Structure formats: C-alpha cells, structure tokens
Amino acid sequence: MGPQISIVVPVHNAAAYIRETMLSVFDQSLRDWELLLIDDASTDGSVAVIRETAEEAGIPLYNLPLLEREDPWEREENKKRTGEVILLRLREKRGAAGARNVGIRAAAGRFLAFLDADDLWLPEKLFLETSFIRDTGTAFAFTAYEFGNEKAERTGKIVHAPRELDFKRALTRTVIFTSTVMFDLQKITRDEILMEKIASEDTATWWRILKSGRTARGLDSVLTIYRRPARSLSSNKGVAVKRIWNLYRRVAGLSAAKSLCCMAGWAVRATLRRI
C-alpha cells in the first residue's frame, strides 16, 4: 500500500538549507508520507547533505541513478514506499518547473504537497491540511504562512489565507505560496498540475487551474515558514513586476489595460504584505 501524501521538493544548490527542510518533514505529526527530493543537477554538495540527513534521522532513503533529460521517472507498481525519502537525481538542470514535474509524475500518494528546499513546515501541517481537504471536499488547498529571515526565524509578518479564491480574485492577490499548496489527486489530475517552464511557474499553474473553473480553498492557519534570504529588494521589485506583467498577458490572457488595472491592485497588496 502506498503513502497517503507525496511531498515534492525541487533541490538545486540548497546544501545550506535542505537539512532543516527535511527535518521539518520528519517532525510531522502525520507520518504517512513519501518525500520526493528531485536534485536538479546541484553542484554544491546538496546530495551529500540529503543522504547524511536521512541516515542520521534513521529514515530509509531510496536512491535512484541519474535520470536523463528526456526520461521522466515513473514508479513501478511494486515500488510504492511509505515513510521514505526518494532521491531522484537529474543529470541536466531542468529548472524548478521541470524538477517538480518529475516529482508530480512519480507521486504515489492521494495527496500531493509542494515544499521548496529552503522553507520549513510546522509539525501539524500535513495533518491539518489533509483534514481540511477531507472536510471541505476541495481539490486544491493552501494555507496561511509567515515570513522568516535568512535563518528561518519567524518575523511576525503573516500572509493570511482567504476562505476561497477564484481566478478573478487571484489576479490581484498572490497569496498562494507554493510551500503551502496541497492537491487531492482523486479530484484533480496530474496533467492539470504539471508546470510550464516560465518565470513564476507556480503562480502560472495556480492561475491556469483556477481559470479552468476550479476554486481553491484557504486554511487560515500558519503552517509554513517562508525563508527569505538577504538580497537586493530593489532588484527583486523590478523582476517581480516583469514577471507579473508576463503572467497577466500570457497566462491570464488580459489586455494591456486590464493588466495595468490588476497590477495596481497586486502592487498595493504586495506592499502591504511586506510592511
């Protein structure tokens, strides 16, 4: 029998953070999971840290050989494991979208959760979110989260999760954070979740799913710490504006005028969220 939850983590040069991230999964109160770590051709020793962390914690690790660029790994029926770390190594870098897609295809659980390699989960995250999905019957759930500093120390800055989010509201509210997202694969297909190779591929995926008529449901409990390493705030703002504009035009299919209107709302909320 396979695991209840599949956790997909793309890893690229995350040696400084991946240990803490893995330990936050190992500390979950709900233990019925598989941790799919997709190493995206790291060169900084991430793989060694992954192996050491699993060994020190006494968690079984299933280590696959290097995967070729055009070879998406698919699980054999007799390889459905529960409570294990599964390390999938990519020979060539595919980017976050490509790495996540390998994990999405390989997932054996009913529930599919995403976690970035530098973020942390609180111990009740998996239990509370799977319970929330069962109670509400939603296919697409996300939660509130709190910003952390470079050491993942909590800052008190919280992004709350609205009760429901449809496509129209999502355009001006980038509140769905990847490390809080969970899907019920009994209610949504893998093909709907697979990510395009595009800047802000995660937001693009949420919008595409919502645009199809689905509604996401938010659990307004802080269950994830979003680590924000020190970086240039001004350069990040410029990149963010370019990315959101591209999403409005290419993914949402909005006119230039409508894109400007939505961007104004997005900018106000993004600013308030960081104050």
Secondary structure, DSSP 8 states (H G I E B T S, - for coil): ---SEEEEEEESS-TTTHHHHHHHHHT-S---EEEEEEEES--SSHHHHHHHHHHHHT--EEE---B-TT------GGG--SSEEEEEEESS--HHHHHHHHHHHH--SSEEEE--TT-EE-TTHHHHHHHHHHHH--SEEEEEEEEE-TT--EEEEEE---SEE-HHHHTT-----GGG-EEETTTS-HHHH---SSTTHHHHHHHHHHHTT--EEEEEEEEEEEE-----HHHHHHHHHHHHHHIIIIIS---HHHHHHHHHHHHHHHHHHH-
